[in-house]
Amino acid sequence: MTFQLVPVLVRPRYPGNVGSVLRAAANFGAKRLIVVAPQCDLADVELVRMAMGAEKAVALQESPTLAQAVAAFPVAVGFTSLRERDPRGVVSLWDLPELLSGQAPEVALVFGPERGGLSRQELALCSHLATIPTNPDFPVMNLAQAAAVVLAVLSRESYRPPQPRLAEDLPASREDVEKALAHLEEVLLASKFLDPNNPRRVFDQIRRVVGRGLPSGREVKILHALAAHIAFLAGRAFGEREKSV
């Protein structure tokens, strides 16, 4: 495998589940597990018991927010049992290997808490959405079982992605993409393209369009350049209106 899988557990409630995911991560070659705002004690004896020594092979890292946890990942796949109505679409786990092949050196696999799963806001922080096909009459899986199935499926293939010629051709980090989107939103607000009373109505759609792909570093620079040019044109138009008054 030419990229690393990194499970990310958001607000897990039960230490046994965290320990079981640690064990699954070790089984399938993951080097670290990120836990976001845990609702349980990560030093609990049940976690250690269920990990069966995997805590010595897999680094257990803690993050206060999901945004911080996935900021450095070009690809973050959010798993949901719901068929979300999202322009990006929800990919079946069986189709995920082909989608991920050649995309990034590290992939975050984001799983929600045992009760309720990932919120819409948390899913919005992910670059892709995926689901594990299950019996529609009983679709929700145990957190640890879901993570183990995903790790097993994604680790069984050997991927050989093409090497980019330049570093700028690598996927940009989520943090860099968010900065470019924030720059663009600021300019579109200032130019009055967005309704200041409800900017999210339109800008969320722009965000989703960008989220469908996987912007490279070069493409993020283009987004910044586009925002700067819009600001320039808007400023010039304002100046011309001032002269005509």
MARBA-3410 file (N, C-alpha, C, O; in Angstrom, 1 decimal):
245
0.9,-1.2,0.0,0.0,0.0,0.0,0.9,1.2,0.0,1.9,1.3,0.8 ~ 0.6,2.2,-0.8,1.4,3.4,-0.9,0.8,4.6,-0.2,1.3,5.7,-0.4 ~ -0.3,4.4,0.5,-0.7,5.5,1.4,-1.1,4.9,2.7,-1.5,3.7,2.8 ~ -1.1,5.7,3.8,-1.4,5.2,5.1,-2.8,5.5,5.5,-3.3,6.6,5.2 ~ -3.5,4.6,6.1,-4.8,4.8,6.6,-4.8,5.2,8.1,-4.1,4.6,8.9
-5.5,6.3,8.4,-5.5,6.8,9.8,-6.9,6.9,10.2,-7.7,7.8,9.9 ~ -7.4,6.0,11.1,-8.7,6.1,11.6,-8.9,7.3,12.6,-7.9,7.6,13.3 ~ -10.0,7.9,12.5,-10.3,9.1,13.4,-11.7,8.8,14.0,-12.7,8.7,13.3 ~ -11.7,8.7,15.3,-12.9,8.5,16.1,-13.4,9.8,16.7,-12.6,10.4,17.5 ~ -14.6,10.2,16.4,-15.1,11.5,16.9,-16.0,11.2,18.1,-17.0,10.5,18.0
-15.7,11.8,19.3,-16.4,11.7,20.5,-16.8,10.3,20.9,-18.0,10.1,21.2 ~ -15.9,9.3,20.9,-16.3,7.9,21.3,-16.7,7.9,22.8,-16.1,8.6,23.6 ~ -17.7,7.1,23.1,-18.2,7.0,24.5,-17.6,5.9,25.3,-17.5,5.9,26.5 ~ -17.2,4.8,24.6,-16.9,3.6,25.3,-15.4,3.2,25.1,-15.0,3.1,23.9 ~ -14.6,3.1,26.1,-13.2,2.8,26.0,-13.0,1.5,25.3,-11.9,1.3,24.6
-13.9,0.5,25.4,-13.7,-0.8,24.8,-13.7,-0.6,23.3,-13.0,-1.3,22.6 ~ -14.5,0.3,22.7,-14.6,0.5,21.3,-13.3,1.1,20.8,-12.7,0.7,19.8 ~ -12.7,2.0,21.6,-11.4,2.6,21.2,-10.3,1.6,21.2,-9.5,1.5,20.3 ~ -10.3,0.7,22.2,-9.3,-0.4,22.3,-9.5,-1.3,21.1,-8.5,-1.8,20.5 ~ -10.7,-1.6,20.7,-11.0,-2.6,19.6,-10.5,-1.9,18.3,-10.0,-2.7,17.4
-10.7,-0.6,18.1,-10.3,0.0,16.9,-8.7,0.1,16.9,-8.1,-0.1,15.8 ~ -8.1,0.3,18.0,-6.7,0.2,18.1,-6.2,-1.2,17.6,-5.2,-1.2,16.8 ~ -6.8,-2.2,18.0,-6.4,-3.5,17.6,-6.6,-3.8,16.1,-5.7,-4.3,15.5 ~ -7.7,-3.3,15.6,-8.0,-3.4,14.2,-7.0,-2.6,13.4,-6.5,-3.1,12.3 ~ -6.6,-1.4,13.9,-5.6,-0.6,13.2,-4.3,-1.3,13.1,-3.6,-1.3,12.1
-3.9,-2.0,14.2,-2.7,-2.8,14.2,-2.8,-4.0,13.3,-1.8,-4.3,12.5 ~ -3.9,-4.6,13.2,-4.1,-5.8,12.4,-3.9,-5.4,10.9,-3.4,-6.2,10.1 ~ -4.3,-4.2,10.5,-4.3,-3.8,9.1,-3.3,-2.8,8.7,-3.5,-2.1,7.7 ~ -2.3,-2.6,9.6,-1.2,-1.8,9.2,-1.2,-0.3,9.4,-0.3,0.4,9.0 ~ -2.3,0.2,10.1,-2.3,1.6,10.4,-1.3,1.9,11.5,-1.1,1.1,12.4
-0.7,3.1,11.4,0.3,3.5,12.4,-0.1,4.4,13.5,0.5,4.5,14.5 ~ -1.3,5.0,13.3,-1.8,5.8,14.4,-3.4,5.9,14.3,-4.0,5.6,13.3 ~ -3.9,6.3,15.5,-5.4,6.4,15.6,-5.6,7.8,16.3,-5.0,8.0,17.4 ~ -6.4,8.6,15.7,-6.7,9.9,16.3,-8.1,9.8,17.0,-9.1,9.4,16.4 ~ -8.2,10.3,18.2,-9.5,10.4,18.9,-9.8,11.8,19.2,-9.0,12.6,19.8
-11.0,12.2,18.7,-11.4,13.6,18.8,-12.4,13.8,20.0,-13.4,13.1,20.1 ~ -12.1,14.7,20.9,-12.9,15.0,22.0,-13.5,13.7,22.7,-14.8,13.6,22.7 ~ -12.7,12.8,23.1,-13.3,11.5,23.7,-14.2,11.8,24.9,-13.9,12.6,25.7 ~ -15.2,11.0,24.9,-16.2,11.0,26.0,-15.9,9.9,27.0,-16.8,9.6,27.9 ~ -14.7,9.4,26.9,-14.3,8.3,27.9,-12.9,8.5,28.2,-12.1,9.3,27.6
-12.4,7.7,29.2,-11.0,7.8,29.7,-10.1,7.0,28.8,-10.3,5.7,28.7 ~ -9.2,7.6,28.1,-8.3,6.8,27.2,-7.3,6.0,28.0,-6.5,5.2,27.4 ~ -7.3,6.1,29.3,-6.4,5.3,30.1,-7.2,4.2,30.8,-6.6,3.4,31.6 ~ -8.4,4.0,30.4,-9.3,3.0,31.1,-8.8,1.6,30.8,-8.3,1.3,29.7 ~ -8.9,0.8,31.8,-8.4,-0.6,31.7,-9.2,-1.4,30.6,-8.6,-2.3,30.0
-10.4,-1.0,30.3,-11.2,-1.7,29.3,-10.6,-1.4,27.9,-10.5,-2.3,27.0 ~ -10.1,-0.2,27.7,-9.4,0.1,26.4,-8.2,-0.8,26.3,-8.0,-1.4,25.2 ~ -7.4,-0.8,27.3,-6.1,-1.6,27.2,-6.5,-3.1,27.0,-5.8,-3.8,26.3 ~ -7.5,-3.6,27.7,-7.9,-5.0,27.6,-8.3,-5.3,26.1,-7.9,-6.4,25.6 ~ -9.1,-4.5,25.5,-9.6,-4.7,24.2,-8.5,-4.5,23.1,-8.6,-5.1,22.1
-7.6,-3.7,23.4,-6.5,-3.4,22.5,-5.5,-4.6,22.3,-4.9,-4.8,21.3 ~ -5.4,-5.4,23.4,-4.6,-6.6,23.3,-3.2,-6.3,22.9,-2.6,-7.1,22.1 ~ -2.6,-5.2,23.4,-1.2,-4.9,23.1,-1.1,-4.0,21.9,0.1,-3.6,21.6 ~ -2.1,-3.7,21.2,-2.0,-2.8,20.0,-1.6,-1.4,20.3,-1.1,-0.7,19.4 ~ -1.8,-1.0,21.6,-1.4,0.4,22.0,0.1,0.5,21.9,0.6,1.7,21.9
0.9,-0.6,21.8,2.3,-0.5,21.7,2.7,-0.4,20.2,3.8,0.0,19.9 ~ 1.8,-0.7,19.3,2.1,-0.7,17.8,1.5,0.5,17.1,2.0,0.9,16.1 ~ 0.4,1.0,17.7,-0.3,2.1,17.1,-0.3,3.3,18.0,-0.7,3.2,19.2 ~ 0.1,4.5,17.5,0.1,5.7,18.3,-1.3,6.2,18.5,-2.0,6.4,17.5 ~ -1.7,6.4,19.7,-3.0,7.0,20.0,-2.8,8.5,20.3,-2.2,8.9,21.2
-3.5,9.2,19.4,-3.4,10.7,19.5,-4.7,11.3,19.8,-5.8,10.8,19.4 ~ -4.7,12.4,20.5,-6.0,13.1,20.9,-6.0,14.4,20.2,-5.0,15.1,20.2 ~ -7.2,14.8,19.8,-7.4,16.2,19.2,-8.7,16.8,19.8,-9.7,16.1,20.0 ~ -8.7,18.1,20.0,-9.9,18.7,20.6,-11.1,18.8,19.6,-12.2,18.8,20.1 ~ -10.8,19.0,18.3,-11.8,19.2,17.3,-11.5,18.3,16.1,-10.4,18.0,15.8
-12.6,18.0,15.4,-12.4,17.3,14.1,-11.7,18.2,13.1,-10.9,17.7,12.3 ~ -12.0,19.5,13.1,-11.4,20.4,12.1,-9.9,20.3,12.3,-9.2,20.3,11.3 ~ -9.4,20.3,13.5,-8.0,20.3,13.7,-7.4,18.9,13.4,-6.3,18.8,12.9 ~ -8.2,17.8,13.6,-7.7,16.5,13.4,-7.5,16.2,11.9,-6.6,15.5,11.5 ~ -8.4,16.8,11.0,-8.3,16.5,9.6,-7.6,17.6,8.8,-7.5,17.5,7.6
-7.2,18.7,9.5,-6.6,19.8,8.7,-5.5,19.5,7.8,-5.3,20.0,6.7 ~ -4.6,18.5,8.3,-3.4,18.2,7.5,-3.7,17.1,6.5,-2.7,16.7,5.7 ~ -4.9,16.6,6.4,-5.2,15.4,5.5,-5.8,16.0,4.2,-6.8,16.6,4.2 ~ -5.2,15.7,3.1,-5.8,16.0,1.8,-7.1,15.3,1.6,-8.0,15.8,1.0 ~ -7.2,14.1,2.1,-8.4,13.2,1.9,-8.9,12.8,3.3,-8.1,12.2,4.1
-10.1,13.1,3.6,-10.8,12.7,4.9,-12.1,12.1,4.5,-13.0,12.8,4.0 ~ -12.3,10.8,4.7,-13.5,10.1,4.3,-14.4,10.0,5.5,-14.0,9.3,6.5 ~ -15.6,10.6,5.5,-16.5,10.5,6.6,-17.5,9.4,6.3,-18.1,9.3,5.3 ~ -17.7,8.5,7.3,-18.6,7.3,7.2,-19.9,7.6,7.8,-20.0,8.1,8.9 ~ -21.0,7.3,7.1,-22.3,7.5,7.6,-23.2,6.4,7.2,-23.0,5.8,6.1
-24.1,6.0,8.0,-25.1,5.0,7.6,-26.3,5.6,6.9,-27.2,4.9,6.4 ~ -26.3,6.9,6.9,-27.4,7.6,6.2,-27.1,7.9,4.8,-25.9,8.0,4.4 ~ -28.1,7.9,3.9,-27.9,8.3,2.5,-28.0,9.8,2.4,-29.1,10.3,2.0 ~ -26.9,10.5,2.8,-27.0,12.0,2.8,-27.3,12.6,1.5,-26.8,12.1,0.4 ~ -28.1,13.6,1.5,-28.4,14.4,0.3,-27.2,15.4,0.2,-27.4,16.5,0.7
-26.2,15.1,-0.5,-25.0,15.9,-0.6,-24.6,15.9,-2.1,-24.5,14.8,-2.7 ~ -24.2,17.0,-2.7,-23.8,17.1,-4.1,-22.5,16.2,-4.3,-22.3,15.7,-5.4 ~ -21.8,15.9,-3.3,-20.6,15.1,-3.5,-21.0,13.6,-3.6,-20.2,12.9,-4.2 ~ -22.2,13.3,-3.1,-22.6,11.9,-3.2,-22.0,11.1,-2.1,-20.9,11.4,-1.5 ~ -22.6,10.0,-1.8,-22.1,9.0,-0.8,-21.6,7.8,-1.5,-22.4,7.1,-2.1
-20.4,7.5,-1.4,-19.7,6.3,-2.1,-19.9,5.1,-1.3,-19.7,5.1,0.0 ~ -20.1,4.0,-1.9,-20.1,2.7,-1.2,-18.7,2.3,-0.9,-17.7,2.6,-1.6 ~ -18.5,1.6,0.3,-17.2,1.2,0.7,-16.5,0.3,-0.4,-15.3,0.4,-0.6 ~ -17.3,-0.4,-1.2,-16.8,-1.3,-2.2,-16.2,-0.5,-3.3,-15.3,-1.0,-4.0 ~ -16.6,0.7,-3.5,-16.1,1.6,-4.6,-15.0,2.5,-4.1,-14.3,3.2,-4.9
-14.8,2.5,-2.8,-13.8,3.5,-2.3,-12.4,3.2,-2.7,-11.6,4.2,-2.9 ~ -11.9,1.9,-2.8,-10.5,1.7,-3.2,-10.1,2.4,-4.5,-9.1,3.0,-4.6 ~ -11.0,2.3,-5.5,-10.7,2.9,-6.8,-10.7,4.4,-6.6,-9.8,5.1,-7.3 ~ -11.6,5.0,-5.8,-11.6,6.4,-5.7,-10.4,7.0,-5.0,-9.8,8.0,-5.4 ~ -9.9,6.2,-4.0,-8.7,6.7,-3.2,-7.4,6.4,-3.9,-6.4,7.1,-3.6
-7.4,5.5,-4.9,-6.1,5.1,-5.5,-5.4,6.3,-6.1,-6.0,7.0,-7.0 ~ -4.2,6.6,-5.7,-3.4,7.6,-6.3,-3.7,9.0,-5.8,-3.2,10.0,-6.3 ~ -4.5,9.2,-4.7,-5.0,10.5,-4.4,-4.1,11.2,-3.3,-3.8,12.4,-3.4 ~ -3.6,10.5,-2.3,-2.9,11.1,-1.2,-2.0,10.1,-0.5,-2.4,9.0,-0.5 ~ -1.0,10.6,0.2,-0.1,9.7,0.9,-0.8,9.2,2.2,-0.4,8.2,2.8
-1.7,10.0,2.8,-2.4,9.6,4.0,-3.9,9.9,3.8,-4.3,10.9,3.2 ~ -4.7,9.0,4.3,-6.2,9.1,4.2,-6.8,9.0,5.6,-6.5,8.0,6.3 ~ -7.5,10.0,6.0,-8.2,9.9,7.3,-9.6,9.2,7.1,-10.3,9.6,6.2 ~ -9.9,8.3,8.0,-11.1,7.5,7.9,-11.9,8.0,9.2,-11.6,7.6,10.3 ~ -12.9,8.8,9.0,-13.6,9.5,10.1,-14.9,8.7,10.5,-15.8,8.5,9.6
-15.0,8.3,11.7,-16.1,7.6,12.3,-16.8,8.4,13.4,-16.1,9.0,14.3 ~ -18.1,8.5,13.4,-18.8,9.3,14.4,-19.0,8.5,15.7,-18.6,7.4,15.8 ~ -19.6,9.2,16.7,-19.8,8.5,18.0,-20.9,7.4,17.9,-21.6,7.3,16.9 ~ -20.9,6.6,18.9,-21.8,5.4,18.9,-23.2,5.8,18.8,-24.0,5.1,18.2 ~ -23.6,6.9,19.3,-25.0,7.4,19.3,-25.1,8.5,18.3,-24.6,9.6,18.6
-25.7,8.3,17.2,-26.0,9.4,16.3,-25.1,9.6,15.1,-25.4,10.2,14.1 ~ -23.8,9.1,15.3,-22.9,9.2,14.2,-22.4,10.7,14.0,-22.6,11.5,14.8 ~ -21.8,10.9,12.8,-21.3,12.3,12.5,-22.4,13.2,12.2,-23.4,12.9,11.5 ~ -22.3,14.4,12.7,-23.3,15.5,12.4,-23.1,16.0,11.0,-22.0,15.7,10.4 ~ -24.0,16.7,10.5,-23.9,17.3,9.2,-22.7,18.3,9.1,-22.0,18.3,8.1
-22.5,19.0,10.2,-21.3,19.9,10.2,-20.0,19.1,10.2,-19.1,19.6,9.5 ~ -20.0,18.0,10.8,-18.8,17.2,10.8,-18.6,16.5,9.5,-17.4,16.4,9.0 ~ -19.6,16.1,8.9,-19.5,15.5,7.5,-19.0,16.5,6.5,-18.3,16.2,5.6 ~ -19.4,17.8,6.7,-19.0,18.9,5.8,-17.5,19.1,5.9,-16.9,19.6,4.9 ~ -16.8,18.7,7.0,-15.4,18.8,7.1,-14.6,17.7,6.3,-13.4,17.8,6.2
-15.3,16.7,5.9,-14.7,15.6,5.2,-14.7,15.9,3.7,-15.6,16.5,3.1 ~ -13.7,15.4,3.0,-13.6,15.6,1.5,-14.5,14.6,0.8,-14.9,14.9,-0.3 ~ -14.7,13.5,1.4,-15.6,12.5,0.7,-16.5,11.8,1.8,-16.2,11.8,3.0 ~ -17.6,11.3,1.4,-18.6,10.6,2.2,-18.7,9.2,1.7,-18.7,8.9,0.5 ~ -18.8,8.3,2.7,-18.9,6.8,2.3,-19.8,6.1,3.2,-20.0,6.6,4.4
-20.3,5.0,2.8,-21.2,4.2,3.6,-20.8,2.7,3.5,-20.3,2.3,2.4 ~ -21.0,1.9,4.5,-20.8,0.5,4.4,-22.2,-0.2,4.0,-23.1,-0.1,4.8 ~ -22.3,-0.8,2.9,-23.5,-1.5,2.5,-23.9,-2.5,3.6,-23.2,-3.5,3.9 ~ -25.1,-2.4,4.1,-25.6,-3.3,5.1,-27.1,-3.6,4.9,-27.7,-3.0,4.0 ~ -27.6,-4.5,5.6,-29.0,-4.8,5.6,-29.9,-3.5,5.8,-29.8,-3.0,6.9
-30.7,-3.1,4.9,-31.4,-1.8,5.1,-32.4,-1.9,6.3,-32.8,-0.8,6.8 ~ -32.7,-3.1,6.7,-33.6,-3.2,7.9,-32.9,-3.1,9.2,-33.5,-2.9,10.2 ~ -31.5,-3.2,9.1,-30.7,-3.1,10.3,-29.3,-2.5,9.9,-28.3,-3.2,9.9 ~ -29.3,-1.2,9.5,-28.1,-0.7,8.8,-27.0,-0.2,9.7,-25.8,-0.1,9.2 ~ -27.2,0.1,11.0,-26.2,0.7,11.8,-25.3,-0.3,12.4,-25.8,-1.3,13.1
-24.0,-0.1,12.2,-23.0,-1.1,12.8,-22.4,-0.5,14.1,-22.4,0.7,14.3 ~ -21.9,-1.4,14.9,-21.0,-1.0,16.0,-19.8,-0.3,15.5,-19.3,-0.6,14.5 ~ -19.4,0.7,16.2,-18.3,1.6,15.8,-17.0,0.8,15.5,-16.5,0.9,14.5 ~ -16.6,-0.1,16.4,-15.4,-0.8,16.3,-15.5,-1.8,15.1,-14.5,-2.0,14.3 ~ -16.7,-2.4,14.9,-16.9,-3.3,13.8,-16.8,-2.6,12.5,-16.2,-3.1,11.5
-17.4,-1.4,12.4,-17.4,-0.6,11.2,-16.0,-0.2,10.8,-15.6,-0.4,9.7 ~ -15.2,0.2,11.8,-13.8,0.6,11.5,-13.0,-0.6,11.1,-12.2,-0.5,10.2 ~ -13.2,-1.8,11.7,-12.5,-3.0,11.3,-12.8,-3.4,9.8,-11.9,-3.7,9.1 ~ -14.1,-3.3,9.5,-14.5,-3.7,8.1,-13.8,-2.7,7.1,-13.3,-3.2,6.1 ~ -13.9,-1.4,7.4,-13.3,-0.4,6.5,-11.8,-0.7,6.3,-11.3,-0.7,5.2
-11.1,-0.8,7.4,-9.7,-1.1,7.4,-9.3,-2.3,6.6,-8.3,-2.4,5.9 ~ -10.1,-3.4,6.8,-9.9,-4.6,6.1,-10.0,-4.5,4.6,-9.2,-4.9,3.8 ~ -11.1,-3.8,4.2,-11.3,-3.6,2.8,-10.3,-2.8,2.1,-9.8,-3.1,1.0 ~ -9.9,-1.7,2.8,-9.0,-0.7,2.1,-7.5,-1.2,2.2,-6.7,-0.8,1.4 ~ -7.2,-2.0,3.2,-5.8,-2.5,3.3,-5.5,-3.7,2.4,-4.4,-4.1,2.3
-6.5,-4.3,1.9,-6.3,-5.6,1.1,-5.8,-5.3,-0.3,-5.2,-6.3,-0.9 ~ -5.9,-4.1,-0.8,-5.5,-3.8,-2.1,-4.0,-3.2,-2.0,-3.7,-2.6,-1.0 ~ -3.3,-3.4,-3.1,-2.0,-2.8,-3.2,-2.1,-1.7,-4.3,-2.2,-2.0,-5.4 ~ -2.0,-0.4,-3.8,-2.1,0.7,-4.8,-0.8,1.2,-5.3,0.2,1.2,-4.5 ~ -0.7,1.5,-6.5,0.5,2.1,-7.1,0.1,3.4,-7.8,0.0,3.5,-9.0
-0.2,4.5,-7.0,-0.6,5.7,-7.6,0.6,6.4,-8.4,1.7,6.2,-8.0 ~ 0.3,7.1,-9.5,1.3,7.7,-10.2,2.0,8.8,-9.4,1.3,9.5,-8.7 ~ 3.3,9.0,-9.5,4.0,10.0,-8.7,3.8,11.3,-9.4,4.1,11.4,-10.6 ~ 3.4,12.4,-8.7,3.3,13.7,-9.4,4.6,14.2,-9.7,5.6,13.9,-9.0 ~ 4.7,15.0,-10.8,6.0,15.6,-11.2,6.5,16.6,-10.3,7.7,16.8,-10.1
5.5,17.4,-9.7,5.9,18.5,-8.8,5.1,18.4,-7.5,4.0,17.8,-7.5 ~ 5.7,19.0,-6.5,5.0,19.0,-5.2,3.7,19.7,-5.2,2.7,19.3,-4.5 ~ 3.6,20.7,-6.1,2.3,21.5,-6.2,1.2,20.6,-6.8,0.0,21.0,-6.7 ~ 1.5,19.5,-7.4,0.5,18.6,-8.0,-0.1,17.6,-6.9,-1.0,16.9,-7.2 ~ 0.5,17.6,-5.7,0.0,16.8,-4.6,-1.3,17.5,-4.1,-1.4,18.7,-4.2
-2.2,16.7,-3.6,-3.4,17.3,-3.0,-3.1,18.3,-1.9,-2.2,18.0,-1.1 ~ -3.7,19.4,-1.9,-3.5,20.4,-0.8,-4.1,19.9,0.5,-5.0,19.0,0.5 ~ -3.6,20.4,1.6,-4.1,20.0,2.9,-5.5,20.6,3.1,-5.8,21.6,2.4 ~ -6.3,20.0,4.0,-7.7,20.6,4.2,-7.5,22.0,4.7,-8.4,22.9,4.4 ~ -6.5,22.3,5.5,-6.3,23.6,6.1,-6.1,24.6,5.0,-6.6,25.7,5.0
-5.2,24.3,4.0,-5.0,25.2,2.9,-6.2,25.4,2.0,-6.5,26.5,1.6 ~ -7.0,24.3,1.8,-8.3,24.5,1.1,-9.2,25.4,1.8,-9.8,26.3,1.2 ~ -9.3,25.2,3.1,-10.2,26.1,3.9,-9.8,27.5,3.9,-10.6,28.4,3.9 ~ -8.5,27.8,3.9,-8.0,29.2,3.8,-8.4,29.8,2.5,-8.8,31.0,2.4 ~ -8.2,29.0,1.4,-8.6,29.5,0.1,-10.1,29.8,0.0,-10.5,30.8,-0.6
-10.9,28.9,0.6,-12.4,29.1,0.6,-12.7,30.3,1.4,-13.6,31.1,1.0 ~ -12.1,30.5,2.5,-12.3,31.7,3.4,-12.0,33.0,2.7,-12.7,34.0,2.8 ~ -10.9,33.0,1.9,-10.5,34.1,1.1,-11.6,34.4,0.1,-12.0,35.6,-0.1 ~ -12.0,33.4,-0.6,-13.0,33.6,-1.7,-14.3,34.1,-1.1,-15.0,35.0,-1.6 ~ -14.7,33.5,0.1,-16.0,34.0,0.7,-15.9,35.4,1.1,-16.9,36.2,1.0
-14.8,35.8,1.7,-14.6,37.2,2.1,-14.8,38.2,0.9,-15.4,39.2,1.1 ~ -14.2,37.8,-0.2,-14.2,38.7,-1.4,-15.6,38.7,-2.0,-16.1,39.8,-2.4 ~ -16.3,37.5,-2.0,-17.6,37.5,-2.6,-18.6,38.3,-1.7,-19.6,38.8,-2.2 ~ -18.4,38.3,-0.4,-19.2,39.1,0.5,-19.0,40.6,0.3,-19.9,41.4,0.2 ~ -17.7,41.0,0.1,-17.4,42.4,-0.1,-17.9,42.9,-1.4,-18.2,44.1,-1.5
-17.9,42.0,-2.4,-18.4,42.4,-3.8,-19.9,42.3,-3.9,-20.4,42.7,-4.9 ~ -20.6,41.9,-2.8,-22.0,41.8,-2.7,-22.6,40.7,-3.6,-23.8,40.7,-3.9 ~ -21.7,39.8,-4.0,-22.2,38.6,-4.7,-23.0,37.7,-3.7,-24.0,37.1,-4.1 ~ -22.6,37.6,-2.5,-23.3,36.9,-1.5,-24.2,37.8,-0.7,-23.8,38.9,-0.4 ~ -25.3,37.3,-0.3,-26.2,38.0,0.6,-25.6,38.1,2.0,-25.4,37.0,2.6
-25.3,39.3,2.5,-24.7,39.3,3.8,-25.5,38.8,5.0,-25.0,38.4,6.0 ~ -26.9,38.7,4.7,-27.7,38.2,5.8,-27.8,36.7,5.7,-28.2,36.0,6.7 ~ -27.4,36.1,4.6,-27.5,34.6,4.5,-26.4,34.1,3.5,-26.8,33.6,2.5 ~ -25.1,34.4,3.8,-24.1,34.0,2.8,-24.0,32.5,2.6,-23.5,32.1,1.5 ~ -24.3,31.7,3.6,-24.1,30.3,3.5,-25.0,29.6,2.4,-24.7,28.6,1.9
-26.2,30.3,2.1,-27.1,29.7,1.2,-26.4,29.4,-0.2,-26.6,28.3,-0.7 ~ -25.6,30.3,-0.6,-24.9,30.2,-1.9,-23.5,29.6,-1.7,-23.1,28.8,-2.5 ~ -22.8,30.1,-0.7,-21.4,29.7,-0.5,-21.3,28.2,-0.2,-20.3,27.6,-0.5 ~ -22.2,27.7,0.5,-22.2,26.2,0.8,-22.2,25.4,-0.4,-21.5,24.4,-0.5 ~ -22.9,25.9,-1.5,-22.9,25.2,-2.8,-21.5,25.3,-3.4,-21.1,24.4,-4.1
-20.9,26.5,-3.3,-19.5,26.7,-3.9,-18.6,25.7,-3.2,-17.7,25.1,-3.8 ~ -18.7,25.7,-1.8,-17.9,24.8,-1.0,-18.0,23.3,-1.5,-17.0,22.6,-1.6 ~ -19.3,22.9,-1.8,-19.5,21.6,-2.2,-18.9,21.3,-3.6,-18.4,20.2,-3.8 ~ -19.0,22.3,-4.5,-18.4,22.1,-5.8,-16.9,21.8,-5.7,-16.3,20.9,-6.3 ~ -16.2,22.6,-4.8,-14.8,22.4,-4.6,-14.5,21.1,-3.9,-13.6,20.4,-4.2
-15.4,20.7,-3.0,-15.3,19.5,-2.3,-15.4,18.2,-3.1,-15.0,17.2,-2.7 ~ -16.1,18.3,-4.2,-16.2,17.1,-5.1,-14.9,16.6,-5.6,-14.7,15.4,-5.8 ~ -14.0,17.6,-5.8,-12.7,17.2,-6.3,-11.7,17.1,-5.2,-12.1,17.0,-4.0 ~ -10.5,17.1,-5.5,-9.4,17.1,-4.5,-8.4,18.1,-4.9,-7.4,17.7,-5.6 ~ -8.6,19.4,-4.6,-7.7,20.4,-5.1,-6.2,20.2,-4.8,-5.9,19.9,-3.7
-5.4,20.4,-5.8,-3.9,20.3,-5.6,-3.5,21.7,-5.0,-4.2,22.6,-4.9 ~ -2.2,21.7,-4.6,-1.6,22.9,-4.2,-1.7,24.0,-5.2,-1.9,25.2,-4.9 ~ -1.4,23.6,-6.5,-1.5,24.6,-7.6,-2.9,25.1,-7.7,-3.1,26.3,-8.0 ~ -3.9,24.3,-7.6,-5.3,24.7,-7.7,-5.8,25.6,-6.6,-6.6,26.5,-6.8 ~ -5.2,25.4,-5.4,-5.5,26.2,-4.3,-5.0,27.6,-4.5,-5.6,28.6,-4.2
-3.8,27.7,-5.1,-3.2,29.0,-5.5,-4.1,29.7,-6.5,-4.2,31.0,-6.5 ~ -4.7,28.9,-7.4,-5.6,29.5,-8.4,-6.8,30.1,-7.7,-7.3,31.2,-8.1 ~ -7.3,29.4,-6.7,-8.5,29.9,-6.0,-8.2,31.2,-5.3,-9.0,32.2,-5.3 ~ -7.0,31.3,-4.7,-6.5,32.6,-4.1,-6.4,33.7,-5.2,-6.8,34.8,-5.0 ~ -5.8,33.3,-6.4,-5.7,34.3,-7.4,-7.0,34.8,-8.0,-7.2,36.0,-8.3
-8.0,33.8,-8.1,-9.3,34.2,-8.5,-10.0,35.2,-7.5,-10.6,36.2,-7.9 ~ -9.8,34.9,-6.2,-10.4,35.8,-5.2,-9.8,37.2,-5.3,-10.5,38.2,-5.2 ~ -8.5,37.2,-5.5,-7.8,38.5,-5.6,-8.2,39.3,-6.8,-8.4,40.5,-6.8 ~ -8.4,38.6,-7.9,-8.9,39.2,-9.2,-10.3,39.8,-9.0,-10.6,40.9,-9.5 ~ -11.2,39.0,-8.4,-12.5,39.5,-8.1,-12.5,40.7,-7.3,-13.2,41.7,-7.6
-11.6,40.8,-6.3,-11.5,42.0,-5.4,-11.0,43.1,-6.2,-11.5,44.3,-6.0 ~ -10.1,42.9,-7.1,-9.6,44.0,-8.0,-10.7,44.5,-8.9,-10.8,45.7,-9.0 ~ -11.4,43.6,-9.6,-12.5,44.1,-10.5,-13.6,44.8,-9.7,-14.1,45.8,-10.2 ~ -13.9,44.3,-8.5,-15.0,44.9,-7.7,-14.5,46.3,-7.3,-15.3,47.3,-7.3 ~ -13.2,46.5,-6.9,-12.7,47.8,-6.5,-12.7,48.8,-7.7,-13.0,49.9,-7.5
-12.3,48.3,-8.9,-12.3,49.1,-10.0,-13.7,49.6,-10.4,-13.9,50.8,-10.7 ~ -14.7,48.7,-10.3,-16.1,49.0,-10.7,-16.6,50.1,-9.7,-17.3,51.0,-10.1 ~ -16.2,49.9,-8.4,-16.7,50.9,-7.4,-16.0,52.3,-7.7,-16.7,53.3,-7.6 ~ -14.8,52.3,-8.1,-14.1,53.5,-8.4,-14.7,54.2,-9.6,-14.9,55.5,-9.6 ~ -15.1,53.5,-10.6,-15.8,54.1,-11.8,-17.1,54.7,-11.4,-17.5,55.7,-12.0
-17.9,54.0,-10.5,-19.1,54.5,-10.1,-19.0,55.8,-9.3,-19.8,56.8,-9.5 ~ -17.9,55.9,-8.5,-17.6,57.1,-7.8,-17.4,58.3,-8.7,-17.8,59.4,-8.5 ~ -16.6,58.0,-9.8,-16.3,59.1,-10.7,-17.5,59.6,-11.5,-17.6,60.8,-11.8 ~ -18.5,58.7,-11.7,-19.6,59.1,-12.5,-20.7,59.9,-11.7,-21.6,60.4,-12.2 ~ -20.5,59.9,-10.3,-21.4,60.6,-9.5,-21.1,62.1,-9.5,-21.8,62.9,-8.8
END
